[in-house]
Amino acid sequence: MSEKIERSDDEWRKLLSPEEYQILRQKGTERAFTGHYYKTKDNGTYVCAACGHELFSADTKYDSGSGWPSFFAPLAGESVATETDRSHGMVRTEAMCARCGSHLGHVFEDGPAPTGLRYCMNSVSLKLKPKDG
């Protein structure tokens, strides 16, 4: 993985749109079935919208029916960091970009084989780099 990115709150505000800042830096969530990528089937690599770090291959994306883009595995073991999230009266596993710490979404244990995991991501947290050719 490339070197970690650390920026001040003011720097992030200047770099990100208000919606991106709210989700990526303040751990917000977009409404289900409204995100740009929840239905996308294009080939490529999904990267962090804040820093461009490669996160997921489109090959691991599937329709979970949840209304958010869902993946059964990150691109590489170290590309997505996780930690326990106890907000909103729930206990969940938060998924973050391992490079810049931006909030991506949550991980649930109700996904398909081979991992049994569902990385339920906010479209705003991602950008799709199309596969060449």
Buried (B, 14 or more C-beta within 10 A) or exposed (E): EEEEBEBEEEEBBEBBEEEBBBBBBEBBBBEEEEBEBBEBEEEBBBBBBBBBBBBBBBBBBEEBEBBBBBBBBBBEEEBBBBEEBEEEEEEBBBBBBBBBBBBBBBBBEEBEEEBEBBBBBBBBBBBBEEEEE
